[in-house]
Amino acid sequence: MRFSLITMAIVMMGFIANAQIGEQETDVKDIIESVAENLPDDYDMTELIEMLTRYKKHPINLNKTSPDELKTFLFLSPLQISNFFAYVKENGNFVDVLELQSIDGFDIKTVQSLLPFVTLNTVTEYEKLTFKNLLSLGESDLLIRFGQTLQTQKGFTDLPGNRYLGSPEKFQSRYRYHYGTIVSAALTLDKDAGEKFIGRPFDFYSGNIALFKLGKVKKLIIGDYTLQFGQGLTMWSGFAFGKGPEVTSVARKDLGLRPYTSANEYSFLRGASATINLYKNFDITPFVSFRKLDASQDLDAGGNLVQATVNQSGYHRTPTEIENKGSLKQQIYGLALQYNRNQLGIGAVAYQSEYGNSFITQTAVYDRFSFTGNSLTNVGVHYNYTYKNIYFFGEAGKSLNSGLAHVNGALISLTPAISAAITYRNYAKDFHNFFNQAVAEASEAVNEKGLYAGLNITPNKRWTFSAYGDYFQFPWLKYRVDAPSKGYEILGQAIYTPSKTFKALARFKTENKQQNTDLDVPINFLDDVKKEGYRIEVSWQINKKWNFQNRAEVSQYKKGNVNREFGYLIYQDVDYSPMFSKITGNMRLAYFNTPSYNSRIYAYEDDVLYSFAFGMYSGKGFRTYLNLKYNVAKKLNIWLRYAMFIYKDVETVGSYLDEIQGNKKSEIKVQMRYQF
C-alpha cells in the first residue's frame, strides 16, 4: 500500500516538483496580508520573514524534523502536524518528498507550499562544538538599512514645546550567526525617525546567544528571547497571527522558547531561559527576565511614583517620550512544564511579574477592572489531543486574586478536501496578563466571549474555498463603548488556480460592532458600526521574467443612521525577476478614493529583504513604489526602495508632529546585506 501511494505521488511530480520559490513567496505574502487588518500598524514580522528565508537556504530534513520546526510554517495546521508524525510512526522514514501527499489533510496546495523548505538529503550536522569549528564553519549575515521621509514633518521644525529632538533618518543594523542547528547569535541595533543620533547612535539594542541539542538541555538562551505556550492565554510573547482566511490559524502553534530577533521594542523577555528534558516525555522551561519599560508616571497622594499603562510604541523622539523611557522596572520569573507523548500534549505555566512602581486605576469607567498594584501572579494549563481526524486544543489561565479566562476548540478533517475549525472563548473582564495573545476580537483577550466556526474546502487542485463566522460579546464597557456590546464578523473567499502561472481571488468580509453614538446627546447610546469589504485579485506570469498582479477592492462603512461611506482601491503590480540577472525589481501604481479614515483600506506592499509594509490607503490620490535589488557579488546585495503618496484636494498630509505641508509624502530606503 505504501509503494502504491508513492507511485501515485510520483505520477503527479510534473505538476508539483516545478513549483517556483517565487510562487511560495506569494503564498506567504497572501497569508500575511490576510491577517494585516487584525495586527497593529507597527507590528514587526521580521522573525517570520527571516525564518522562511533561512529555510529556503537550508531546507529542513523531513526524516529528522521536530514538531517545533513544522510549527513555524504558517500553512500547516496543528492537525496536519500531528498527522505528519502519526504517518512517520506507522510507515517509517520518507523515501520521496512527494510522499507528503499520502498524509491525511495534506492537499496539493499544502505540499506545494512546503516543497521549497524541505528536503530528504542528509545534511551534515555540526555536532562538534569547538572554537575552531565555530570560526570556520559558522555562517554570518550582516545587514545595514537606512530610510527617511523626504518631506519635512512638523515635528522636525523649530517648534516651542513638544517636538522631535533627533534627526529624521531611520537606521537599523542587524547581525546573525548560525553554526548548523546547534548555535545561533543575534544582534539588532535600531534608531527610529526623530530619535537622537548624536552621543548614542542607536536607541534600541537587542541580542542573544542560543545553544541547542546539548544532551538533556534542548535549548539555552542568554539575552533576549520569547516564550510561546499553549493558546497564548498565559504566556505568549513575540509574533502571533489573528483570524484570517486560513481558518485553522485560530489554533495557536506554540513554539516554546525561541531567540528574539525582531526590532519591536516591547514584545520580548530579557534575561535567560532553558528547556530541559527532565525525564522521557517531560520538559521544563525555567525563565527569568529583567527589563525597563516605558511608562507615563505621576505622583500619588503619598508622593510615590505610579502609572496607569505601559507605553508599547518604542518611540523616544519628544521630551515626553524620552522622559518616559525605561522608567518602569519589570522583573519576571517562572517556569513551564510540558508533557508530550504520541498524540497528547499537556502543559502548565506559572510566573510572577513584579514592577518598580504600582499601577493605578484610570479615571474612565471602562477601566474600573484594570490591573492595580506592583505584583502579578499568572498561572495556566493547556492541552492538545489528536483523536483520529480531530485535533482538540485549549487553555485556561488565571491571574491570582482576579479573573479567569479560557479558550477551547477543535480542528476537524471532515474529508480529505474539507477541514473545519470551531472555538469558544470566555475571558473575564478582570483577567490580568501582560503577555496575553490568545485569539480575540479585541486587541487583548479580556472582557470577551466568542464563538468561532470556519471551513476550508479544497475540492480539487484548481479551487480553494474558505469561510468563517465569529460572534462575540463584551460583557463590560470598552473605550468609546459605554455599555455592554456585541457583534459579529463573517468572511468568505474563493481562489481559482487553473495553472502555475495564473491565480484569481475573490473575497467578501463584513463586520458589525457597537460604539457610542456620534450625536450630541445627554446620555450616550450605542450605534451599530458596520464595515464591509469586497476584493477581486488576479495574478499571472507571462514568462520566467515577468509577473503581474491586479487588485480592485471596495470598502463600505456605516455608523447608525448616517449615510454609508464608500471607498475603493485599484492597483497594478509588476515584478521583473530574470534568472541569473544582477538586477531584479518590482513596482506598484495604485489609485484610491476613501471618504475618511473609517473606510480606509490596507494592502500588503513588497519591500526590501527582512522588511515589510502594510500600506494604509486613506483619502484620495495615487500610491506608487519601486523596489530594486542589485547583486553586487555572490555574497553582497544592495536594495533600493522609493515610495510615494500623492493626495488630491489636500493642503497637508498627516497630523500633529507628522504633518507635512503639501500633498505629497515620499520615502527612500537603502539596504545592504553581506553574507560571510
N, C-alpha and C positions, 0 to 999 in steps of 0.2 A: 504493500500500500504506500509505504514511504517513497519507493522509487517511482511509482506512477505519479505521485504528486510532484516529484522533482521533474519528471518528464514534462508534465503539463506546464510547469513554471518555465522550463527552457523553451517550450514552443512559443511562449509569449515574450521571449527575450528581445525579439526585434522591436517590440513596442516599448519596452521599459528600459532596456540597457542603454539606449541612446539618449536618455533624459539628460538635458543640459543643466549644468550647475546654475546658469543664469535663470532657468525656469524655477529652480528651487529657491533662489533669492526672491523671485516674485511671490512664491508661496508664502515665504516668511514675511515679506512685506504686507501681503494681504492679511495675514493673521494679526500683525502688529496694528495695521490700520483699522481693523475691525473692532478693536477694543480701545482705540485712541480716545473716543469720547468719554470713556469710563476711567481715564487716568488724568492726573493733574497736568497742567500745561507744561510744567518744567520737569516732568518725570524723566529720569535718566535710565535708558535701557542699554547703556554701554556694555554691561556684563553679558547680556543676552547676545548682542551682536558679536562681541569678542569671542564668546564661546563657540558660536556657529562658525565663525571664520577659522578658528583653530581646528575644529573638527573636519573642516574641508581639507585642511593641510595635513592633518593627522587623523584619518578615519579610525573609528573605534573597531575593535575586533569583536564580531558578534559572538564568537566562541569563548571570549574572555571578559565580556562586558558584565556590568552590575546594574541593579535597579536604579542606583543613583545616576549612572551615566544616561540611561534611557529616559529618565525623568526630565532631563534638560531639554528634550525635544518637545516643542510646543504641540506638534501634530500627533503625538502619541498620548492616548488616554491612559489612566491608571489601569483600566480593564485590559487594554491591549498589552501593556507591560506585564501584567500578571499572566495573561495568556501566553506571552513570549516565553517566560521561564517555565510554565507548565509544559509547553511544547518541547523545550530543550530537555526537561527532566524525563519526558516519555520517549523521545526519539534520539537523544544524544546530540552531538555537535552537528552544525550545519556543514553541508558539502558544497552548497551554492547559495549565494545571497538571495537569488530569486525564490528560494525555498520559503522566504518570508510570506509569500502568498498563501502558503499552506496553513498559516496560523489563523485561528478564529479571530475575526474582526480586522484583519489586515487586508484591506481592499487595495486596488491598483493605485489609487491616489496616495494612500499611506506609504506603500512601497516605493513609489516614485519619489516622494518627499524624503524618504530615509536613505535612498541609494547613495547620494553624494557624500554622506557622512559615515558610511560603514564599509567594512572590508572583512575578508577571511584570511588575509595574508598574516603570517606570523611575523609580527614586528618585534625586533629585539628590544627587550626591556632593559633599561639601565639599572640593573639590580645592585651593582656595586657602588655604594655611596662613598666615593673617595674624593679628596680635594682635587686631584688631577683630573678625574672624570668630570667633575663639576665645571672645570675650566675648559676642557677640550670638547666635551660632548653636549654641553648645555646650549640652549637657543635663546638669544636675546632679541628684543623688539623695542626700538626706541621711536617715539612719535612726538612731534612738536607741532602745535596748532596755534594759529593766530586768526583773530576775527575782529571786525569792527563795523559798527553802523557808520556810514559815510556822512550822513547829515548830522548837524549839531543838535543834540537834545537839550531841552530846557535845563536839566539838572547840571549840565556842564558849563552853563553861563554863570556870570558873576552875580548870583542871587544872594540877597540877605537871608539869613536863617538856614533852613534845610536845603541842602544841595549835595551833589556828588563831589566828594573830596578827592577822588582819584582820577585816573585817565580813562578814556573811552575804549581802550583796547581790551580784548579778551585773549588770555593766554592759557594754554594747557600743555603740559609736558607729562608724558607717561612712559614708564619703562616696565617691561615684563620679561621675566626669565622663567624658562622651563627646562627641567632636566628629566626627560622622559615623562613618566606619570608619577614620580615619587618626590619631586621637589619643585616648588614654584616660589617666585618672589615678585612683588609688585610695588611700584612707587608712582603716585599720582600727585602732581602739583597743578593748582588751578587758581586763576585770577579772573573774576567777573568784571564786566564793564562797570566803571565807576569806582572800583576799589583801588586803593593806593598801590603804586608800583615801586616807589622810591623807599629805600630802607629795607623793606621786606617784599621781594619781587612777587611772591605768590601768597595769596590769602589763605589757601586751603592746602594742607598736606595730608596725604593718606598713604599707608604702605603696610606690607605684611610679608612674612616668610611662612611658607606652608610645607609640611612634610607629610607623606602618605605611605601606607603599606609598611610600617615599621613593626612587624610582628603583631603583637596584641594592640598596638597603637595604630588604629586605622587612619586617623587624621590628627595633626597637631598644627595649630596656627597661632603665631605670635604677631600681634599688631591689630589691624582692622579686619573684622570678619562679620559674617551674617549667620543667623540661625533661622531655620525654616522647619517647623514641626507641625504635624497634623494638618488641620484645615485652616491654619493661620489665625486661630482664635486666641491662643495663649501666648505663643511666641513665634513671630514671623517678621524678620527684618529684610530689607532689600527688595527685590523685584517680585511683583505679583500681578497677574492679569485679572481683569474683571470679566463681566459677561460679554459674550461675542457669538458670532455665527457657529463656531465650533462649540456645540452645546456641552460637550464633555469637559470643557475647561472649568466648569463650576466645581469640579472635584480637584482640590489642590494636590500637587505632586511635591510633597515635602522632600527637601534635599539635605536636611540636617545642617551640619557645619560646613561652611564654604568660605574661601578667601573673598574679601571685598575689594573690588577693582573699579568701582564706579566713582564719578566725581560728584554725586549727590552728597551734600554735606550733613545730612541728618540721619538717613536710614541705615545705620550700621552700629556695631559694637566695637569697642577699642580696649584691648587687653590680651587675654589668652584663653584658648579653649582646646579641648582634645576629645576625640571619640575613641573610646577604649572598649575592646571586647572583654567583657567580664567572664563569660562562660558560655560556650557554644553559641546560642542564638541571642544572648543578652548583650547589649551595648549600653554604655553610659557615657554621657557628654557633660562634664562639668564646665562651667564658664564663669568668667569674671570680666567686668568691663568698668573702666574709669574714663569719664568724659566730662567736658564742659559744654553746656548747651547755651544757645542764645535765648534770652527771655527779657521781656519788658517788666521791670521791677519797680516797686514803690515801698514806702514805709507804712506799716500798720500803726495802730494807736499806741502800741508799746515800743515803737521805734525799730522794729525788726523788718528786714527786707522780705518781701513777699511778691508772688507773681500769680497771675491767673492762667496764663497759657505759655507755651513754648513756641518760639519762632522757628519755622522749619525751612525758610527760603534759602538760607545760606548767604544772603547778601549782606555786605558790610561796606556800604557806599556813603551813607549820610552820617552826620554826627550822632543821630539817634541809634542807627543800626550798629555803629562802632561801639557806642556805649553799652549796648545790649549784648555784644559779642562775648561768648564764654562766661556769662555772669552767673550761670547756674551749674553747680556741680551735680553730677549724676554717678552713682555707684550701683552696679548690678552684679549679683552673684547668685548662682543657682545651678541646677543640673536637669538633664533629661535622661530618662531611662526608656529603652526600646527593646521590644522582643519581636523578632521576625522569623517565621518558620513556614515554609511552603506558601500557602495562600492566606496566612493570617499575620497581621501586624498589630501590635498593641504598644502604646506609649504613654508616658506621663511626664509632665514638665512642672517644675516648681522653681520660683526665683523671687528674690527680694530686690526692690528698687528703692534707693534712698537718695534724697535730694538735699542740697545745701540749704535751701530756704523752703518755706512752706507755700503750697498752693492755696489760694483763697477762692471762694465762690464769686463769680462775677455778678453784677447787679441785675442783668437780664433774667427774666423769669424762666426762660427755657434752659438756663444754666444752673438751675437750682440743684440738680443731682450730679453735677460735675465733681471731679476728684478734689479733695481738700487734704491738707497735711503735707508731710515730707517723707512718708514711708508707705510703700505699697507692696503687698504680697499677692502674687498671682499663682494659681495652680490650675492644672488642666489635664485631662485624659483624652486620648484619641485612639481610633481603631480603623482598620480596614480588613475586609474579608471577602475573598472571591469564592462564590459557590456556583459551580457550573458556569452559566453565562451571565451571572450577576456579580457586580462589584459593590459591596456595601462600604460606606465610609461615614465618619462622623467625629465630632469632638464636643466636649463640654468644658467650659472654662469658668473660673470664678475669681473675683478679686475679694480677698478676705474682708469681712465686715461690710460687704456691699453685694452687688448683683451677680446673677448667674446668666450665662449665655450658652447656647448650644446650637449646633447645626448637624443635621443627619441627611443622608441621601443614598442614592443608588444609581449606578450606571448599568444599563441592561442591553445586551446584544440580542435583540429580538429575532433577527435573521442575519445572515452574512451581509445583507445590504442595509439593514436598519438598526440603528442604535438609539437608545433613549437615555435621558437623564432626568432625575427628579430630586429635589432637595427641599427641606423645610428648615427654616431658621427662626430663632427666637432669642433676641438679645435684649436684656433688661435695660431700663433707662438709666440705672445706676451701676452698670458694668464698667469698671475702670481698667484700662490697659493701654500702655503707651506703645505696645508692639502688636497691634491687632490689625490684621489684613484679611480677615475672613470675607467670604463673598457677601456683598451687601449692596443695596441701592444707594445708601448714603456713603459719604467718604469714610466713615468709621462704622464698625459693626457694633452699634449701641442704639438703644431705643428703636428697635425694629423687629417686626415679624414679617415673614415672607414665605411664599410657596412658589417654586420654580419648576417648570417642566419643559423639556425640549426634545426634538427629534433630529437626527441626521440620517438622510436617506441617500444611498448611492446605488441606484438600480442597475447601472452599467457604467462603463468606463467614460461615457460622454456626459452624463448628468449627475449633479450633486445637489441635493435639496437640504436646507436647514430651516428650522423654525423653533421658536421658544416663546413662552409666555411667563411673566413674572408678576405676581400680585403681592403687594406689600402694604404694611400699615406702620404708622409711627404713633405709638400709644401716648407719648408725651410731646410737648411743644418742641419746635425747632427754630432756627434762625429764620425770621420773616414768616413764621407759621405759628400763630398764636392760639392753636387748638390742636388736639389730636387729628391726624390726617391719614390719607390712604392714597393709593394709586396703582397703576399697572404699566407694564411695558410688553410690547409684542414685536417680534421680528420675524421676517420671512425672507429667505434668499434662495436663488436658483443660479447654478453655474453650469454652463454648457461648454464642453471642451471636445470638439469633434476631432481635433488633431493636436500634435505637439506645438503647432505654430499659431493656434487660434483659441481664444477664450472669450466668452461673453458672460456677463454677470448682471443680475437684476436683484435689487434689494428694496424691501419696504420695512420701515420701523416707525412705530408710534409709541408715544409715552404720555401718560396722563398723571399729573401730580396736583397737589393743592398748595396754595400760597395766599398770604394776606392780600386782600384787595388793594388796588392802587387808588381807589376812591377815597376822598377825604370824608371819613365818617367818624362818629364819636367812638365806636367800638369796632375793631377790625373783625371782618368775617372772611371766610376762605373762598377764593375763586378757584375754579379748575384751570390748570395750565396745561395745554395740550401742544405737544411738539410732534411733527411728522416729518419723515424724510424718505425720499424716493431716489434711487440710484440706478443708472444704467451705465455699464462699462464694457468696453471692447478692447482686447489686446491681441495684437497679431505680429508675426515675424515674417518679413518678406524674403529674407535670406539670412546667412550667418552673421551679417554685419548690422542689419537694421531691424530694430524693434519699435513698435508704435503702440500707444495706448490712448484711448479717448474716454472721457467720462462726462456725463451730464447728471447733475444732482440738484434736487429741489428740496427746499426746507420750508415748513409752514409752522407758524407759532400763533397761538390764540390764548388769551387770558380773559376769563369772564365773558362779558358781552362786547368787549372791544373788537373792532374789525380784525380779521385774520391777517397776519403778515405773511408775505410770500417772497421767498428768496431763491436764487439759483446760482449754480456754478457750472461752467463748462471749461474743459481744458484738453490740450493736446500735448502728450509726452512723446519725445523722440529719443531713442537710445542707439548710439553708434559704438559697436564693440567688435572691431575686426580682430581675428586671431593673429597673434604674433606682431601686432602693431604696438608701437611705443605710446600712441595717444588713443585714448578712448574717452567717451563723454556722453552726457545726456542733457536734455533741456525740457522746459515746460513753458507753454504760453496759455494763460488762463484769463477768463473774464468772469467776474462775479457781480451779483447785484442782490444785496440783502438789506431790507429796510433798517435793521438795527442789530445790536449785539445779540438780542434774543433769538434771531433767526440765523445766526452765524453757522458756517459750515467748516468742518475740519477735513483736511485731506493730507495724507502722508506725502512727504517730499523726499526725493533722493538727496543724499548729502555726501560729504567726504567719508572715508572709511572710519568706522567706530563712532560716527556721529549720526544723528537722525533729526528729523524735523517733522512736526505736525503743523502745517500751515493753517492759520485761522483766517478764513475769508469772511470779512465783515465790512459792510458798506457797499460802495460801488466803485469798480475800477478794474485794473489789469494786474496780473501777477506773472512774473517770469523769473526763471533762474537757469543758470548754465553751470554744469559741473564738468571739469576736465581732469583726467588723470594722465600723468606723463611718467613712463617707466625710464628713469634716467639710466639705471643699471639693474642687474639682476636682483640686487638686494636694496636698491634705493628707489623710492617712488615719491612723486610730488602731486598733490591735488590742489586745484583752484576752484573756488565757487563764488559766483556772483549772483545775487538775488535782489529783486526789486518789486515793490508795490507802487503802483500809480493810481491814486484815488481821484475820483471825479467829484466835482461840486463841493470841495472842502478847502479850507484855508490852513488847517493844521492837521497833523497826524499824531495819534497817541494822546495821552493825558498826563496831567500832573508833571512830574520831573522828566518823563519820557516824551513830552510833547515836542514835535518838530514843526517849524514854520514851513508852510508849503504843502504840496500834495504828494510828495514822494518820500519813500523810505527804502534805502538800499543798504545791502550788507556785503562785505567781501570776506572770504575765508581762505587761508592758505595753510596747507598741511604737508609735512614731510615725514616719511617713515623710512627707517633704516633697520634692516634685519642682519644680525651677525651672530 
